Amino acid sequence: MNMSRLSLGVFGVGLAVFFFVQNMGYPARAAQIPLMFATAVGLLSLAWIVQEVWSTSKLLRTRACPSSSDSDSISSAPRTYNQYIKAFSIYALALMYAYSIGLVGYFLASALFMGFALLIVREVGFRYALIGSIALLGTIGLVFFYFLGLNMPMLPTF
Amino acid sequence: MDSSMLMAGIANVLSWSNLLLIIGGTLLGMFVGAMPGLSATMALALLLPVTFSMEPGAGLSMLASLYLGASYGGSISAILLNTPGTPSAAATVLDGYPLSQQGKAGKALGVSLFASFCGGLMSGIALLVAAPLLGIVVLKFGPIELFAVAVLGITIIGSLSQGSVVSGLLSGGIGLLVSTVGMDLITGTPRMTFGHMNLFSGISFTVALIGLFSIPQALLLIEKSGQGKKKVANKITDRLMPLWADIKTLMPNIGRSGLIGIITGLIPGTGGDTASWFAYNEAKRFAKDKSRFGKGDLAGLSAPESANNAVVGGALIPTIALGIPGSSSTAILLGALMVHGILPGPNLLTEHGEVTYTLIWAVIIANFALLGVGLMFTRMCVAVTKVPDGFVACAIIVLCIVGSFAINNSFFDVGLMFAFGLFGYWMLKAGMAPAPMVVGLILGPVMETSYQQSMLIGGGSFMVFAKSPIALCLLILALFSVLQATPLLGIMRQRFGKRSTHSG
């Protein structure tokens, strides 16, 4: 069973219930459309869950014996797990990066993020990372800060 | 068609600053398209904040040219790396890569560029002719019909998008639901804001766009990175300029594929990928020697390339005439209009005609820019295709943060963008397309306002929708678009089939 699908279906039901309950407290005219949308999302989420469960049970019934692809998927599982860890590590690092901009400014935070993220990714050499990061931050600085006058702290405020 | 607006549009596009933006956008689009794993939608979402400070026409010209450039750019990595740069270039791989293996990479890229130019130009002209004509019809639409159009838009894009019909509709439904957050337009009641000032004006469509299309792409690239596979691109050793004899032979195929692209683009939910496969199959069907397909046939290369660029103009027809985006990329173009206070709907061609015609002309002119830029810079794109995935992913995240902050100068939007990004990644893993959600976010307010107005007209009765023949037809079509993708229609067909054989 695809757990991403199932969990997304459950999330959809939860989201619909949450919106439905919250909108019940608003005036009738303001709540009318959100209630309709919430009902539709709830029903579609239920259909999505039923579809997933049904298709998985059908697949299990038709599969008489384990095929070679099963063993392949088992052997590739640790790699997939590592890939997820890598992706979520970068996501967590990006959240910290966004938070740190207010403290140390955009350029220092970005440089630190690029450094740590590329260290986790381990795909580019030091020189490539350095030149690439300088070029990227230089372009952003030119476009967003110089031309567009972005109101974001550029340097540390302490 | 209002000729003064038509002329104003072309005058806007032909200003030096706009021409430079078109060339810049095309070049950027080509580079982005050439990088495997990056889509035109993502590039548009990231570039959108840059256009905020520009004139609406100038910003839209740049975005439209980027869209066109990326459609061609996808073929560069398809031909040189055997990896489509964008999903719409998947069919290009079949005959493009064998050609580059035969040492004809330049020829393949030249033909691809010329086919893209022809397809794009055809669709630009179709857009210029069809959108105003459709716009005249749409001007007769009131809120009742508009509500029906919005319902049809969301059901079509939901039922025709990737995955099952339930997943598409659910994605669209979530978009509609999220669009209700913020101050209610009729009563002024703050909904789902929990006293948070940043939510009073609703969830910014651009923030959702950047999160849904860019962060999942970056996370997927990170997953792919570091697997020890180095990108090896074939070299361009021959001339890029296609031969006149080749062009002459390919013209009927390019024309047919362009037409397929325009028609496919017209249908919301179907994009360049559907059109390119459709055109490829048709090219094979019409070919005298089918055995050459998949081994480096120029017809097999030019068909998908002409079709995927023709989708651009085709998808813009419902976007401009009805305010219903035909694809996620056109949804961003519509979002760009909304950022400048231009709301989607029939008044796009009247009240805001100057801006809309600027966009239409930009689509046409961008094709000429693509031809020039393509001939000059395609060789440079070889270097771009080799940029490691890990570096591209980190760069995307840096751009996402600065882009989402630029919308309202608010860190709240950055956080919201990350939340949408995580949700988009989840959707991707579950096989749910994010495009219907984006369309839902755009159409939500349109649907709600037109519904409330319709209810006022009809005195609170749903029968008001049945009294308008146009609305009734559109709503029946919407119902049919949902039913056609369910087993229900198949069961009904089977039953009727059995009954007719029994009676026969």
Interface residues (C-beta under 8 A of the other chain):
Chain A: N2 S4 R5 S7 L8 F11 G12 L15 A16 F19 Q22 N23 Y26 P27 R29 A30 A31 I33 P34 F37 A38 A40 V41 L44 S45 A47 W48 Q51 Q83 Y84 K86 A87 I90 Y91 A94 L95 Y97 A98 I101 G102 Y106 S110 F113 M114 A117 L118 V121 R122 E123 V124 Y128 A129 G132 L136 L137 I140 V143 F144 F147 L148 G149 L150 N151 M152
Chain B: V50 F52 S53 S164 V166 S167 L169 L170 G173 I174 L176 L177 T180 D184 I186 T187 T189 R191 M192 I215 A218 L219 L220 I222 E223 K224 S225 G226 P388 D389 G390 F391 A393 C394 A395 I397 V398 L399 I401 V402 F405 A406 N409 F411 V414 G415 F418 G421 L422 Y425 W426 M427 K429 A430 G431 M432 G444 M447 E448 Y451 Q452
